[in-house]
Amino acid sequence: MSTKDFLVELGTEELPPKALKTLSDAFTLGITQGLKDANLNFGDVVAFAAPRRLAVRIAGLETQQADQEETLYGPPAKIAFDADGKPTKAAEGFAARAGASAADLQTAPDSHGKNAGKLMLQRTIKGKQTTELLGDIVQTSLDKLPIPKRMRWGASRVEFVRPVQWLLMLLGDDVVDAEVLGLKAGNTTRGHRFHSSGEITIASPGEYESKLREAYVMADFAERSALIKEQVTAEGVKLGGEAVIDDDLLNEVTALNEWPVALAGSFDEDFLRVPPEALVSSMKEHQKYFHVMKDGKLLPNFITVSNIESKDPVQVISGNEKVIRPRLADAAFFWDTDRKQKLESRFEKLENVVWVNKLGSVADKARRIGVLASRIAGETGGDKALVERAAQLCKNDLVSNMVFEFTDLQGLAGKYYAEHDGEHADVAAAMVEQYMPAFAGDELPATETGTLIALADRLDSLVGLFGLGQIPTGSKDPFALRRASLGVLRLLVEKEINIDLATLIDYALEGDWKTAPKADTKATLIEYMLDRFSAWYADENIPTGVFQAVRALGVTNALDVNRRVKAVFEFSKLDAAESLAAANKRVSNILAKNGGDTVTTDVNNALLAQAEEKALAEQVAAKQAAVAPLMAAGDYSAALTELAGLRESVDAFFDNVMVMADDNAVKNNRLALLKQLQGLFIGIADIAVL
């Protein structure tokens, strides 16, 4: 089978920079999947993505589909022909649908299984030329791109993320005869918008990159990204510091430039009086600049990436310095203006800011957080005064000028303003820590005050929204309640807050709610949060059965659940675990068939006749004594390790003792012994689930 290299490039107006990489990946995947679905083999795949183009090059693509042998089955042969051997309507209909004549029909032999005895047609489907398929494959891939909102342009009915300008499609040296998005495929592309003019002919897929490079276009996204990172790093060194290269910003800048050239500029040192995060946000979000640090401090410099190779770079730098100055001046104005007013004075404005419809204002939420966090502090030994003060201030920066302009500074602005007002260090820290953890793997609050505010804030959101019936379903979670649930669990477990989840939810339910939470809020929320626990352990590669063994007990203290799960996980790795889990399963089944809860744990030693049951009774009694202090201390791991020593006695008992003895007294005594055995494990987890 002959092969040729394939190249497709769709030229457009400038594509959305934040979506470019995603669009490129999806476009490439769609094409390769389309080729696989068409049973076409191919070699290496290279994706290209630049501001005005999406392209894919595929090496060694088969130029024609292979022929396929196909067998079709029809009605039973016995009804396909009449007494004279002529085909009936059933046979003729089957043949017509298959595009054949009745003379081509055969009877399937016995070796064809369930189709034996049916009419059969064996035929060869001729493979299509690849050029016939490529247009539809590319079009289908473009149709499936993750584009939230498509646009039209001019009088065209075609829709895409941006207006399309040209289409290049080559199979080997030949232009593919196809039309995609209303464009007829050709062999020309276009270079840099300013450094190049006119169309550029691409004679073969292999010269695509070199021809574009001559026209000041670096088509490979990864290559541009690496070059930008190298250039920006070098400029940072020249400035005597270190350029901070954020991955998201790097991707966005890479998507904005076809021919990147990094240039360094500066700004007035007086702006450094403003919190560095505000300056960085202004440079990064508005201008796509990289900032430079030295010894942990921001330098009065920035690094921009230009999309042109200027003969007078000083002019380009000067232009960027003129653009950034008013941005930084705005940040300085907001900083100076906000500090004229104490942070606590902003609370009244929160009365007019709706948190959630039917749940009141942000001020209402802050008051509930204060009451709830203070109540938790009473149990953990936290400082109630600090917690209540932090709750009173924690949302106030939301109505500051700085956060109105730079929304990503919420919390951080509050911290700076609290420090400026002379608030306690823990209160100031809580302004930021209330939002921690913000994502999976994020660090937790360092202060106890921040921890309690973060915990109360999330519990308030969960109870309030679950109380309205706003429960996440599928991929819809507009209030980020999954993240809030995991945040609560992490805070309880990692900060070792030994308060039952059910109790915390009760506390939150007692808050001053504008709309009374639904009656089933507590039960629904506990189940939901335990499900999040399950996902947490799955991420840690702890088998589902381990968590389910603990969940079966109905324990709702997050810290206690985690200790039990970790202990059961370690126990499950022991040689004795499988045998003891099976024995516990057997015990559960025996007890369930014989009264279950009505079986007592009173063992009469005088009725123990066989050596194996005597040995087990002695072992169970010994383990009860050994495990009791460990259980009291919550050392479940040590308790299970101790209980692993029961394996031989348990195995010997089941191998040699008939539990269901004819004598009822003996039988009930043996059931009581098994109930004792079960009780040793069930205090930690239902290991029968393992």
Secondary structure by P-SEA (a helix, b strand, c coil): cbbbbbbbbbbbccccccaaaaaaaaaaaaaaaaaaaacccccbbbbbbcccccccccccccccccbbbbbbbcccccccccccccccaaaaaaaaaaccccccbbbbccccccccccbbbbbbbbbccccccaaaaaaaaaaaccccbbbbcccccccccccccbbbbbccccccccccccccccccccccccccccccccccccaaaaaaaaacccccaaaaaaaaaaaaaaaaaaacbbbbbbaaaaaaaaaaccbbbbbbbbcccccccccaaaaaaaaccccbbbbbbcccccccbbbbbbccccccaaaaaaaaaaaaaaaaaaaaaaaaaaaccccccccccccccccccccccaaaaaaaaaaaaaaaaaaacccaaaaaaaaaccccccccaaaaaccccaaaaaaaaaaaacccaaaaaaaccccccccccccccccaaaaaaaaaaaaaaaaaaaaacccccccccccaaaaaaaaaaaaaacccccccaaaaaaaaaacccccccccaaaaaaaaaaaaaaaaaaaaacccaaaaaaaaccccccaaaaaaaaaaaaaaaaccaaaaaaaaaaaaaaaaaacccccccccccccccccaaaaaaaaaaaaaaaaaaaaaaacaaaaaaaaaccaaaaaaaaaaccccccccaaaaaaaaaaaaaaaaacccccccccc
